[in-house]
Amino acid sequence: MRAIHIEHDGGPEVLTVAEIATPKPGAGEVLIKVAAAGLNRADLLQREGHYPPPPGASPILGMEVSGHIAETGSDVNARWKVGDAVCALIPGGGYAEYCVANAGCCLPLPASVSLTDVAALPEAVFTVWANLFATNYLQSGERLLVQGGTSGIGTMAIQMAKSFGALVATTAGSQQKCDFCLSLGAERAFNYREEDWLAGALDWSSRRGVDVILDMVGGDYFPKHIQLLAPLGRLVHIATSHGAEVTVDLRAIMMKRLIVTGSTLRSRSVNEKTALCDQIAEKVWPLVDSGQIRPIVDSTFPLENAAEAHMRMQGGGHIGKIMLLL
């Protein structure tokens, strides 16, 4: 099969197409003939040598795919059979004609979404659900600030939070991006290049502060987030684009009784991911099926142009997900 090969760590130019053996599904796994794979920031980090795959995972890039089941391993639930159209969250292996997925991390093709576009959903939906809803950190009627509203996760967080009754504000790097966030249901969108997003968010909350912040920035944003949070607020970290080390006055956290937390998704056990998948199938997938929540696709590239896709992501001008098509 064709797959993206990395001879050594480096820039987008190290991504080349190679012929490799097609993997075989093991117990509880399915083999997917890939139609599309979604790009994630983690792919760029892995390409650069900063984010190795978990033990036992494929070294091939790609953590979410869509396609048809080509083969099932032993002990696969009768729910899945050869020919089924699915999308799946995987720990690696997506930039290829075929990949292996755990059957418990697969979801059916929704009625309102194409087979290629649905590959934009797994990583974002799992991440948002795991960090805001499975944890009960965000409740209906509460105020949520999403940092980076036009990222794949950001566009999904806006839609999911609004669908479950929360009020949403966000940040983005241009007026065009801010306008797009508003079209998804955000009440306010702050252009962090031109305005004081902290002052704007405080004004939006009538100076009370926001209840939850979903943060992909870290670094120098951390003390601003502590200032912005309302009493009993929750700060949830899922990435660190401004750095992983922060300085904090613990007294502010103590006085407001804040929760500061964070998580990663890729390294979680299959059992944890399966439990999340079951919850998503029950609570989120009907909203996707009806079109209330939809994938936001910025652009698509053929597998052979994976380097161009990575350059598009590195440039930061995209809105939503960048996809590889096979």
C-alpha positions in Angstrom: 0.0 0.0 0.0 1.0 3.7 -0.4 1.8 5.5 2.8 3.7 8.7 3.9 7.2 7.8 5.0 9.6 9.9 7.1 13.2 9.0 6.6 14.3 11.4 9.3 12.9 14.2 11.5 12.5 17.6 9.8 10.3 20.0 7.9 7.5 19.2 5.5 9.9 18.2 2.8 10.7 14.9 4.7 7.2 13.6 3.9 7.4 11.2 1.0 5.2 8.4 -0.4 6.5 4.9 -0.1 5.2 1.4 -0.7 4.9 -0.6 2.5 3.1 -3.7 3.7 -0.6 -3.5 4.4 -1.2 -4.0 8.2 -3.4 -6.8 9.5 -6.1 -6.2 12.2 -5.6 -8.0 15.5 -8.2 -9.0 18.1 -10.8 -6.3 18.5 -9.5 -4.3 15.5 -10.7 -3.5 12.0 -8.7 -2.7 8.9 -10.0 0.5 7.2 -9.5 1.3 3.5 -8.8 5.0 4.0 -10.8 7.7 2.1 -9.5 10.7 4.0 -7.2 11.5 7.0 -7.3 14.7 9.1 -4.3 16.7 9.9 -3.5 17.7 13.5 -0.8 19.8 15.2 0.5 16.6 16.8 1.4 15.3 13.3 3.7 18.3 12.8 5.3 17.7 16.2 5.8 14.0 15.4 7.3 14.9 12.0 9.8 17.2 13.8 10.7 14.5 16.3 9.0 16.1 19.3 6.0 13.8 19.7 6.7 10.1 19.3 3.7 7.7 18.9 2.6 5.7 22.0 4.2 2.2 22.4 2.8 -0.2 19.9 1.2 2.4 17.7 2.0 2.8 14.0 4.9 5.2 13.3 3.0 6.5 10.3 1.4 10.0 10.9 -2.3 10.4 11.2 -4.7 10.1 14.2 -8.1 10.2 12.5 -9.5 8.7 9.3 -12.6 7.8 7.4 -13.2 5.0 5.0 -14.7 1.5 4.6 -14.0 -1.5 6.7 -12.0 -3.9 4.6 -11.3 -6.6 7.2 -12.2 -7.4 10.8 -10.0 -9.1 13.3 -11.2 -11.6 15.9 -13.5 -10.6 18.7 -14.9 -7.6 16.8 -18.5 -6.8 17.8 -21.1 -7.8 15.3 -21.9 -4.1 15.0 -19.1 -3.8 12.4 -18.8 -5.7 9.2 -16.8 -5.5 6.0 -18.0 -2.6 3.8 -19.3 -0.4 6.6 -18.5 3.3 6.2 -16.9 4.6 9.4 -14.6 7.2 10.9 -12.1 6.4 13.6 -9.8 7.8 16.2 -6.4 6.0 15.9 -3.1 6.4 17.7 -1.2 6.5 14.3 -1.2 5.2 10.8 -3.7 7.4 9.1 -1.5 8.8 6.2 -1.9 5.5 4.3 -4.2 3.6 2.0 -5.1 1.2 4.8 -4.9 1.6 8.6 -5.9 -0.4 11.6 -8.3 0.9 14.2 -9.7 -0.5 17.4 -13.3 -1.3 16.7 -14.4 0.5 19.9 -13.0 3.8 18.5 -15.1 3.7 15.3 -18.2 5.7 14.6 -20.7 5.2 11.7 -21.0 7.7 8.8 -23.6 10.3 9.7 -26.4 10.9 7.3 -25.5 14.6 6.9 -21.7 14.2 6.3 -19.7 13.0 3.3 -17.3 10.1 3.7 -14.3 12.3 3.3 -15.5 15.2 5.5 -16.3 12.9 8.4 -12.5 12.3 8.8 -12.4 15.9 10.2 -14.4 14.9 13.3 -12.9 12.2 15.5 -9.9 14.0 17.0 -11.8 17.2 17.6 -15.0 15.6 18.9 -13.2 13.2 21.2 -11.0 16.0 22.6 -13.8 18.4 23.3 -16.0 15.8 24.7 -13.3 14.4 27.0 -12.2 17.7 28.3 -15.5 19.6 28.7 -18.4 17.2 28.9 -17.2 13.7 30.0 -15.6 15.6 33.0 -18.7 17.7 33.6 -16.5 20.8 33.5 -19.0 22.7 31.3 -22.7 23.0 32.2 -25.6 24.5 30.3 -25.8 28.3 30.9 -22.2 28.7 31.7 -19.7 30.9 29.9 -16.8 29.3 27.9 -13.8 31.0 26.4 -12.2 29.0 23.6 -8.6 30.0 22.7 -8.1 29.5 19.0 -11.6 29.4 17.7 -10.8 28.5 14.1 -8.7 25.5 14.8 -10.2 22.1 14.2 -10.8 21.8 18.0 -11.9 25.4 18.3 -14.6 25.1 15.6 -15.9 21.9 17.2 -15.8 23.3 20.8 -17.9 26.3 19.7 -20.5 24.1 18.1 -20.6 21.5 20.8 -20.8 24.0 23.7 -23.6 26.0 22.0 -25.5 22.7 21.2 -25.3 21.8 24.9 -26.5 25.2 26.1 -23.3 27.1 27.0 -22.5 30.6 26.0 -19.3 30.9 24.0 -16.6 33.5 23.3 -13.4 32.9 21.5 -10.2 34.3 20.1 -8.8 34.3 16.6 -6.1 36.0 14.6 -8.0 38.0 12.0 -11.4 39.7 11.5 -12.3 37.0 8.9 -11.6 34.3 11.4 -13.6 36.1 14.1 -16.5 36.5 11.7 -16.4 32.8 11.0 -16.5 32.0 14.8 -19.6 34.2 15.2 -21.2 32.3 12.3 -20.7 29.1 14.2 -22.5 30.4 17.3 -19.9 32.3 19.3 -21.4 35.4 21.0 -18.1 37.3 20.9 -14.9 36.8 19.0 -11.7 38.7 19.8 -9.0 39.4 17.4 -6.0 38.8 19.6 -3.7 40.7 17.1 -5.6 43.9 17.4 -7.6 44.0 20.7 -7.3 43.2 24.3 -9.1 39.8 24.5 -8.9 39.7 28.3 -10.7 43.0 28.7 -13.2 42.0 26.0 -13.9 38.7 27.8 -14.3 40.4 31.1 -16.8 42.8 29.6 -18.7 40.0 27.9 -19.0 38.3 31.3 -20.2 41.6 33.0 -16.9 41.6 35.0 -17.9 38.3 36.8 -15.4 36.2 34.8 -15.9 33.1 32.7 -16.7 29.7 34.0 -14.5 27.6 31.8 -11.5 28.2 29.5 -10.4 25.7 26.9 -6.7 26.6 26.3 -4.3 25.6 23.6 -1.8 28.3 24.3 -0.3 28.1 27.8 2.8 30.2 28.5 2.1 33.9 29.1 -1.6 33.4 28.8 -1.8 31.4 32.1 -1.9 34.4 34.5 -4.4 36.1 32.3 -6.6 33.1 32.4 -6.4 33.0 36.2 -7.5 36.6 36.3 -10.3 36.0 33.9 -11.9 32.9 35.6 -14.9 33.4 37.8 -15.0 31.8 41.3 -15.1 28.0 40.9 -13.9 28.4 37.3 -12.1 25.7 35.4 -9.0 26.1 33.2 -8.5 23.1 30.9 -5.2 22.8 29.0 -4.9 20.7 25.8 -1.8 22.3 24.1 1.0 24.7 24.8 1.7 26.8 21.7 3.2 29.6 23.9 5.2 27.2 26.1 4.6 24.6 28.8 6.2 26.5 31.7 4.1 29.1 33.5 4.3 31.3 36.6 1.3 31.5 38.9 0.3 33.1 42.2 -1.3 30.1 43.9 -3.2 32.5 46.2 -5.4 33.6 43.3 -6.3 30.0 42.6 -7.0 29.3 46.2 -9.1 32.4 46.7 -11.3 31.7 43.7 -11.3 27.9 44.3 -10.3 27.3 40.7 -9.6 23.9 39.0 -6.6 23.9 36.8 -6.3 20.8 34.7 -5.3 19.4 31.4 -5.0 16.2 29.4 -3.8 14.4 26.3 -5.9 12.0 24.2 -3.5 9.9 22.2 -1.8 8.2 25.1 -5.1 7.1 26.7 -5.9 3.4 26.9 -8.2 1.7 24.4 -10.7 1.2 27.2 -10.8 4.9 28.0 -11.2 5.8 24.4 -13.9 3.2 23.9 -15.9 4.6 26.8 -15.6 8.1 25.3 -16.7 6.8 21.9 -19.8 5.2 23.4 -20.7 8.5 25.1 -20.1 10.4 21.9 -22.2 7.9 19.9 -25.1 8.5 22.3 -24.8 12.3 23.0 -23.0 13.9 20.1 -23.5 11.8 17.0 -27.3 12.4 16.8 -26.4 16.2 16.6 -23.9 15.4 13.8 -26.5 13.2 12.0 -29.0 16.0 12.0 -26.5 18.6 10.8 -26.6 20.7 14.0 -22.9 20.0 14.5 -20.8 19.8 11.3 -17.2 19.3 10.3 -15.4 22.4 9.2 -13.0 21.6 6.3 -10.5 24.2 5.3 -8.8 22.5 2.4 -8.0 19.1 0.9 -4.8 17.6 -0.5 -4.0 14.3 -2.2 -1.8 12.0 -0.2 1.2 12.8 -2.5 0.9 16.5 -1.4 1.2 15.8 2.3 4.1 18.3 2.5 1.9 21.1 1.1 -0.8 20.2 3.6 1.7 20.5 6.5 2.9 23.9 5.1 -0.7 25.0 5.0 -1.2 24.1 8.7 2.2 25.7 9.7 1.2 28.9 8.0 -1.8 29.3 10.4 -4.1 30.8 7.8 -6.5 27.8 7.8 -10.1 27.8 9.2 -11.1 24.3 10.4 -9.5 21.0 9.3 -6.9 20.3 6.6 -7.5 16.9 5.0 -5.5 14.3 3.0 -7.6 12.4 0.4 -6.7 8.9 -0.8 
